[in-house]
Amino acid sequence: MDNGSHPEGCNVIDKQAIETRVIELISEHFNTPKDNIKRSTTFQGGGQAGADDIGADSLDVVEFIMELEDEFDIQIPDTDAEKIRTVGDVIDYIIGKLEERKNQEQ
């Protein structure tokens, strides 16, 4: 029975903390209020910045990917970076990478 506590604690990935940190990084990097950033928010809206789009250009996105790599100590290959379209994609990708690394360490 899992009562929510984790005796070892060190191997648990805090998904909410990752989501919060990613949103903070996006807010800082793209100068966008945190309240405007949702999982469905896109980085590039095909040249037309909308209410749910940050309006980043490709260089902004490349720089942001590099920032994520440094922040979370992961590598994001170009082929994977090209598939990242939304804030939710970023969060899910980072969680997946961190879980993959955790599983390899066990």
N, C-alpha and C positions, 0 to 999 in steps of 0.2 A: 504494500500500500504506500503510495506516495503522498505524503502530507504537505508537499510543497517545499520542504527543507531539503537541502543537499549537503550531507555531511562532508563530502569532499570539497564541494563548492567550486574548486578551481577549474573543473572541466565543463562547467555550464556556460553556454553562450547566452548572454543577456540580449535577446533580440530587440527588446524595447529600447535599451541603451544604444544599440547600434543604430536603430531607426532615428532616435533623437539626435545622435551625433551626426549622422548623414545630413539630416535636415539643417542642423547648425552650420555644417560645412557649406552646404548649398546656399544658405542665406548669406554667409560671409563672402563666398566666392563670387556669387552672381548679384550681390547687393539687392536681395529680395527679402521682404519681410517673412519671417517663419510662418506666420498665419496664412500666407498665400501658397505655401508649399504643401502639397498633398501627395499621396502615393501615385495618383494619376497625372500629376504635373509632368509635362514633357520638357525636354531641354531645347529641342529645335522643332518648331512647328511648320517646317516646310517654307520658311521665309515669311510667315505671317504670325507674329506674336499675338496670341489670344489670351483670354482670361486665365487659362490653365496651362500656359506656356511661358517658360522663362525667357525665351527669345535669344538663346545663346547661339553664337556662331561655332563653326567646327573647331577653331583654335581654342575658344573658351572651354569646350568640352574636353579636348585633349589635355589642356592644363588641369582641368578638374579631375580627370582620370588619374593623372600623375599625383595629384594631391591625395586622392583616395588611396593610392598604392602606398604612399608614405605614411599616411595616418593609420592604416590597418595592417601595414607590413605584408602586403600581398602583391602579386603580379597580375595585371589584367592585360592579356594579349589583345592585340589590335582586332583580331577576329571576334573576340568577346565584346570588346568596347563598342564595336559597330552595331551590336545587337541591343545595346542599352539605350532605351528611348525615354523611359519615365523614371521618376524618383523611386517608385516601387521596384523597377528593374534593378536599380543600383542597390537598394537595401537587400533584396533577395539574393543578388549575386554575391555581395559581401558576406552575408550570413552563410551562404553555400560554401564559399571559399574557406571561411573560418571553421565551419563544421568539418569540411574535408581535411583541413590541417589537423584539427583536434583528433579526428579518427585515425590519422596516420601516426600521431604521437602516442596513441594508446597501445 
